[in-house]
């Protein structure tokens, strides 16, 4: 194989779908998913636009990665009262807390979809990664970005490329981990048996009180899109967390994803009488279901214990299909751990392009990780330390 060369493209749509998906086989958050998200952001003017980097050798795409631009507020990890302080600082001195960032990864995924051709060996992957990284650095210099960030690297990518990023001057920060439930069980009873007696009792009590809830799984949500959008926004408003533009979806996201992914996007709909009380968007892969988004109508959802109801519906969905992993994302860690999930770490690698910022970031990086400011994760850390 010849030496790979990196290239920047205006959008993921500029890379052939077959080439992109060959580098990221089996991913529901695939070429069709990303191009649908980006087209919607372009059409509506809401949400972050994505571009792409690729490495090519002998005329073939051998590595791919999405990236986006972000005017990033340094107080983004701060939550609660600390965020109020950051908001006040931003109002008076926005230039002090806002940086222009080139971010490798996607605002529409919880992992950095860094993909490589299956034909590459370890040395070939390393060479392709270097080509990607060099192309992204050139782009950051051209755009005069303050920061280059590799967002949400999974443990495998961290192990494979973390050292190379450190040698290139990147500081490593903790990102929000992903909750993953392993389901090597024959049935629901076997899963429940792994939970504590108190948790089993709580789940059974809540399911017994939810007898009036009707559950339907659909891949076609035609006509329901406005109600689903409304439920998502209601749930986001209820959250005590705020990650700015990183959690904003373009209007029409759910309908667009449904059309783009077909049977790989399953909506679990929870009805109370004639009212849509909650929904779950599930992205289905051969060995994993991604519980992508949950939206609820309050206080109806609390009255019918719909979080517990939806959790068990998702567990059954996986078990009935022989799928042994349920990924449930980067929020509500306390409940997910109680229900048997484990936390899979994610990392950020950040390199300021100005020397003073490099020094400051290296000095402050142990205290800047997102995981330090999530209230659930902070409570878990305090409990472990006690």
PyMOL commands that set and color helices and strands:
alter all, ss='L'
color gray80, all
select helices_A, chain A and resi 12-14+17-23+31-44+81-92+94-97+122-143+155-167+188-192+197-208+225-238+244-247+253-264+300-303+306-320+333-338+355-367+370-372+375-385
alter helices_A, ss='H'
color red, helices_A
select strands_A, chain A and resi 5-9+50-57+60-73+98-104+115-116+147-153+171-174+178-182+213-218+265-272+275-284+289-296+325-329+342-344+347-352
alter strands_A, ss='S'
color yellow, strands_A
deselect
rebuild
show_as cartoon
